[in-house]
């Protein structure tokens, strides 16, 4: 099965329109249709319902999305691993929750690039369950989660503690959580929030990524608990304001990796680039 067919399928599943998909892929609309037909013939199922005016994913199409993403990532990993040049002798594959990328990992990747020679980085985003599975199956070398992984083969190391402050676009915000965006930082923070704000109204919106919530309130106003790392510039420029009397929450971030990984020395060297964490 050609990777191009899967990439075309994912683009059509996002746009639900052959013409838009063809424009995004820089190929003709007939080529998109032909690729989808080839993929459907290969799998023996229909991936899109074409019977109505608007294209719609079938149940089989919905199930294929996850597998298509995994297969494309594995193909990228294989190409990079097999084709690494002498200048990049070690491939380090990193997976994390989408929110963890926003908070601490982007700067960490830059430190790896600047401080460790002969390394090639490959990154991807996972759900917690997929991340643990990918670690055990050796698809990724390091996985970042909000909780440690209690599996004998996996080492869990706390690499960061992130303070979460209530910030708002309204300098006169009254701490009653109006126009509040709930950001998903895991069960621990959710439990802390429910204890502290038992009488607060229900959040207006729910978002899984701090960066998305940040951009949202900057555009339309509101409040959210966000990491200081991504709000510092906006607080300084008074685009955001700290709610001084609001409780401060915190979230630990753990690096998880297999103890018998052949790249253990590179993994440990990379993790040392995080600032020291007080346990």
C-alpha positions as CSV (number, residue, x, y, z in Angstrom):
1,X,0.0,0.0,0.0
2,X,1.5,3.3,-1.1
3,X,2.0,6.0,1.5
4,X,0.7,8.6,-1.0
5,X,-2.7,6.9,-0.9
6,X,-2.9,7.2,2.9
7,X,-1.7,10.9,2.8
8,X,-4.4,11.6,0.2
9,X,-7.1,9.9,2.3
10,X,-6.1,12.0,5.3
11,X,-6.3,15.2,3.4
12,X,-9.7,14.3,2.0
13,X,-10.9,13.2,5.5
14,X,-9.9,16.7,6.8
15,X,-11.5,18.8,4.0
16,X,-14.3,16.4,3.0
17,X,-13.9,17.8,-0.5
18,X,-11.9,16.3,-3.4
19,X,-11.3,19.7,-5.0
20,X,-9.9,21.3,-1.8
21,X,-7.8,18.2,-1.2
22,X,-6.4,18.4,-4.7
23,X,-5.4,22.0,-4.2
24,X,-3.7,21.3,-0.9
25,X,-1.8,18.3,-2.3
26,X,-1.0,20.1,-5.6
27,X,-2.4,17.4,-7.8
28,X,-5.5,17.2,-10.0
29,X,-8.9,16.4,-8.6
30,X,-9.1,13.3,-10.8
31,X,-5.8,12.0,-9.3
32,X,-7.3,12.4,-5.8
33,X,-10.4,10.5,-6.8
34,X,-8.3,7.7,-8.4
35,X,-6.1,7.4,-5.3
36,X,-9.1,7.1,-3.0
37,X,-10.6,4.5,-5.3
38,X,-7.3,2.5,-5.3
39,X,-7.2,2.6,-1.5
40,X,-10.8,1.5,-1.2
41,X,-10.2,-1.4,-3.6
42,X,-7.1,-2.4,-1.6
43,X,-9.1,-2.4,1.6
44,X,-12.3,-3.8,0.2
45,X,-14.4,-1.1,1.8
46,X,-15.9,2.3,1.1
47,X,-14.1,5.1,3.0
48,X,-16.5,7.9,1.9
49,X,-20.2,8.1,1.4
50,X,-20.7,9.9,-1.9
51,X,-24.4,9.4,-2.1
52,X,-25.3,12.9,-0.8
53,X,-24.3,16.4,-1.8
54,X,-21.6,16.6,0.9
55,X,-18.9,14.0,1.2
56,X,-19.0,12.0,4.4
57,X,-16.7,9.6,6.1
58,X,-18.0,6.0,6.5
59,X,-17.5,4.1,9.8
60,X,-14.6,2.3,8.0
61,X,-13.1,5.7,7.0
62,X,-13.3,6.9,10.6
63,X,-11.4,3.8,11.8
64,X,-8.7,4.2,9.1
65,X,-7.7,7.7,10.2
66,X,-5.8,6.5,13.3
67,X,-4.1,3.6,11.4
68,X,-3.2,5.9,8.5
69,X,-1.5,8.4,10.8
70,X,0.5,5.6,12.5
71,X,1.6,4.0,9.2
72,X,2.7,7.4,7.8
73,X,4.7,8.1,11.0
74,X,6.3,4.6,10.9
75,X,7.3,5.1,7.3
76,X,8.9,8.5,8.1
77,X,10.7,6.9,11.1
78,X,11.9,4.0,8.8
79,X,13.1,6.4,6.0
80,X,14.9,8.6,8.5
81,X,16.5,5.7,10.4
82,X,17.7,3.9,7.3
83,X,18.7,7.0,5.5
84,X,20.6,8.8,8.3
85,X,23.8,10.3,7.0
86,X,27.2,10.1,8.7
87,X,26.5,13.5,10.1
88,X,23.4,12.2,12.0
89,X,24.3,8.8,13.3
90,X,21.6,8.5,16.0
91,X,17.8,8.9,15.6
92,X,15.9,10.0,18.7
93,X,12.2,9.6,18.5
94,X,10.1,11.7,20.9
95,X,6.4,11.4,21.6
96,X,4.2,13.5,23.9
97,X,0.8,14.8,24.7
98,X,-0.1,17.8,22.5
99,X,-0.3,20.1,25.6
100,X,3.2,19.0,26.8
101,X,4.7,20.1,23.5
102,X,3.3,23.6,24.1
103,X,4.6,23.9,27.7
104,X,8.2,22.6,27.7
105,X,9.4,20.5,24.8
106,X,9.9,23.0,22.1
107,X,12.8,24.7,23.9
108,X,14.2,21.4,24.9
109,X,14.4,20.2,21.3
110,X,16.4,23.3,20.5
111,X,18.8,22.6,23.3
112,X,19.3,19.0,21.9
113,X,20.1,20.4,18.5
114,X,22.6,22.9,19.9
115,X,24.3,20.7,22.5
116,X,24.3,17.1,21.2
117,X,26.1,16.2,18.0
118,X,25.3,13.3,15.6
119,X,21.6,13.2,16.5
120,X,18.5,13.3,14.3
121,X,15.1,14.1,15.9
122,X,11.7,12.7,15.0
123,X,8.6,13.9,16.9
124,X,5.0,13.0,17.1
125,X,1.9,13.6,19.3
126,X,0.0,10.9,21.0
127,X,-2.8,10.2,23.5
128,X,-1.6,8.8,26.8
129,X,-2.6,5.2,25.9
130,X,-1.0,5.4,22.5
131,X,2.1,6.9,24.0
132,X,2.6,4.0,26.5
133,X,1.9,1.5,23.8
134,X,4.4,3.1,21.4
135,X,7.1,3.1,24.2
136,X,6.6,-0.7,24.8
137,X,6.6,-1.4,21.1
138,X,9.8,0.7,20.6
139,X,8.2,3.0,18.2
140,X,9.4,6.0,20.2
141,X,12.4,6.4,22.5
142,X,11.1,9.0,25.0
143,X,7.4,9.7,25.9
144,X,6.3,12.7,27.9
145,X,3.2,12.5,30.1
146,X,1.6,14.2,33.1
147,X,1.9,11.0,35.2
148,X,4.6,8.4,35.7
149,X,4.2,5.1,34.0
150,X,4.1,2.2,36.5
151,X,5.4,-0.6,34.2
152,X,8.5,-2.6,35.1
153,X,10.3,-2.0,31.8
154,X,9.7,1.7,31.8
155,X,11.7,4.3,33.7
156,X,9.7,7.4,34.6
157,X,11.7,10.6,35.5
158,X,10.2,13.9,36.5
159,X,11.7,16.6,34.3
160,X,9.6,19.6,35.0
161,X,7.0,21.1,37.4
162,X,4.9,23.7,35.6
163,X,3.0,26.4,37.6
164,X,-0.4,27.2,36.2
165,X,-1.7,30.7,36.8
166,X,-5.1,32.2,36.1
167,X,-4.7,34.9,33.4
168,X,-7.3,37.1,31.7
169,X,-7.6,39.7,29.1
170,X,-9.7,41.8,31.5
171,X,-7.7,43.9,34.0
172,X,-10.8,44.2,36.2
173,X,-11.5,40.5,36.3
174,X,-13.3,39.5,39.5
175,X,-12.1,35.9,39.8
176,X,-15.6,34.5,39.3
177,X,-14.6,32.5,36.3
178,X,-16.8,34.2,33.8
179,X,-15.8,33.5,30.1
180,X,-13.5,30.8,31.5
181,X,-11.7,28.3,29.2
182,X,-11.0,25.0,30.8
183,X,-7.7,23.6,29.6
184,X,-7.1,19.8,30.0
185,X,-4.0,19.2,32.2
186,X,-5.1,15.8,33.4
187,X,-7.0,14.5,36.4
188,X,-4.8,16.0,39.1
189,X,-5.4,19.6,38.0
190,X,-9.0,18.9,37.3
191,X,-9.5,17.7,40.9
192,X,-7.6,20.7,42.3
193,X,-9.8,23.0,40.3
194,X,-13.1,21.4,41.4
195,X,-12.0,21.7,45.1
196,X,-11.1,25.4,44.8
197,X,-14.0,26.5,42.6
198,X,-17.0,24.4,43.8
199,X,-19.5,27.2,43.2
200,X,-18.0,28.5,39.9
201,X,-20.2,28.4,36.8
202,X,-19.5,25.8,34.2
203,X,-16.6,26.6,31.9
204,X,-17.6,28.2,28.6
205,X,-15.2,26.2,26.5
206,X,-13.0,23.1,26.9
207,X,-9.6,22.9,25.1
208,X,-6.8,20.3,25.2
209,X,-4.0,22.6,24.2
210,X,-2.7,25.6,26.2
211,X,-1.5,27.3,23.1
212,X,-4.9,27.1,21.5
213,X,-6.6,28.5,24.6
214,X,-4.0,31.3,24.8
215,X,-4.6,32.4,21.2
216,X,-8.3,32.1,21.7
217,X,-8.6,34.4,24.7
218,X,-6.1,36.9,23.1
219,X,-8.5,37.2,20.1
220,X,-11.9,37.2,21.8
221,X,-11.2,37.7,25.5
222,X,-11.7,35.5,28.5
223,X,-9.6,33.7,31.1
224,X,-7.8,30.4,31.5
225,X,-5.2,28.6,33.6
226,X,-2.1,28.7,31.6
227,X,1.6,27.9,32.1
228,X,3.8,31.0,32.9
229,X,6.2,29.9,30.2
230,X,3.8,30.8,27.4
231,X,2.2,33.8,29.0
232,X,5.2,35.8,30.2
233,X,5.5,38.0,27.1
234,X,1.8,38.8,27.1
235,X,1.8,39.6,30.8
236,X,4.7,41.9,30.4
237,X,3.1,43.7,27.4
238,X,-0.3,43.9,29.3
239,X,-2.1,41.9,26.7
240,X,-2.9,39.5,29.6
241,X,-3.3,40.1,33.3
242,X,-2.6,37.8,36.3
243,X,-5.5,37.2,38.6
244,X,-3.5,37.8,41.8
245,X,-5.9,36.2,44.3
246,X,-6.6,33.0,42.3
247,X,-5.0,29.8,43.5
248,X,-1.9,28.6,41.6
249,X,-2.0,25.0,40.4
250,X,1.0,23.0,39.2
251,X,1.6,20.0,36.9
252,X,4.5,17.6,36.9
253,X,5.9,16.4,33.6
254,X,7.5,12.9,33.3
255,X,9.9,11.5,30.7
256,X,9.3,7.8,30.2
257,X,11.7,5.5,28.4
258,X,12.6,1.8,28.3
259,X,15.5,0.8,30.6
260,X,17.0,-1.5,28.0
261,X,16.8,1.0,25.1
262,X,20.0,0.7,23.0
263,X,20.1,4.5,22.9
264,X,20.0,4.9,26.7
265,X,23.1,7.0,26.8
266,X,21.7,9.5,24.3
267,X,18.4,9.6,26.2
268,X,20.0,10.3,29.5
269,X,22.2,13.0,27.9
270,X,19.2,14.6,26.3
271,X,17.2,14.6,29.6
272,X,20.0,16.3,31.4
273,X,19.3,19.4,29.3
274,X,16.1,20.0,31.3
275,X,16.7,22.4,34.3
276,X,17.1,20.6,37.6
277,X,13.8,19.7,39.2
278,X,13.3,19.6,43.0
279,X,11.7,16.3,43.9
